[in-house]
Amino acid sequence: MEETRNWLIQWFVDNANGDEKTLRENMAENYFDKGFIDSFTFISLIAEIEENFQIEFDNEQFADRSFATVAGLAQMIEKLRGNHGQ
């Protein structure tokens, strides 16, 4: 899971607002509320996640509140990849 978290952190550093230290300190916080990302950038994030990790999100996953945190998103990606808790 650490590899997935690192990928997400790097994506946010490269494409959104926030530095690595701040992002790591706020992994359980809502990235919209923290101002790290807006709805347009979110679309890019999802497209890049799906391409990079070869997964697809469904509407139920988008509705999950944990989807809006880096930690929750990393867990969801791992679950979709079949790497539960790894």
N, C-alpha and C positions, 0 to 999 in steps of 0.2 A: 504494500500500500504506500510505502514511503516514496517509491518511484512515481506513483501517480500523483501524490501530493506535491512532489518536487516539480513535476511537469506543470501542474496547475499554477503553482506559485510563480514559476518562470513565465507562464503565459500572461498572468496578471501583471508582472513586472514589465514585460515587453509590450503589452497591448492595452493596459488599463491604468488607473490611478493607484499608486501605492508602491512602496518599496518593499523589498523582501522581508526585512525585519518586522515592519508593521503588518504585513500580510500574515507572517507566521504567528505573530502575537494575537491575531484576530481570526484564526482559521474557523472558529466556531460561531463567528458573528456573521450576520447577514451582509453579503457584499454589496447589495443595493443600498441598504441603510447606511453603510460606512462610506458610500460614495466611490467605491473602487471601480464600479461598472455601471453603465446605463443599459437601457433596453436594446439599443442598437448594437452595442458592443457584445451584449449577451448572445445575440444571434450568431455573431462570429465565433464566440467561445464554443457554443454548442456544435456548430459546424466543424470546427477544428477538433473538438473532442471526438465526435463521431468518426471523423476521418482517421485521426491518429490512433484511436483505440479500437477501431472497427466494430463499433456498437451503434445502436439506435435507441433513442429515448422515446417513450410513449407519453401520452397525456397524463396518465396516472403518476408517472415519475416527475413530470413538470409541476404537478400539484403538490408534491411532497415538500414540506417546509424545509427539510434538510438539503434540498436541492439548491437553496440560496446561500449555503455556506461552503467554503472550500473543503472543510473536513467531510461534510455530508455528501458533497458532490464526488469526492474521492472514493468514499464508501460505495456510492451508487455505481460508479464506473467499475470498481472491483467486482461488485456483485454481478453486473451485466457481463463482465469478462469471465466470470466463473472463478474468481480468485478470492473467495470469501475469507476475509481475515488474514490474508497472506501479505 
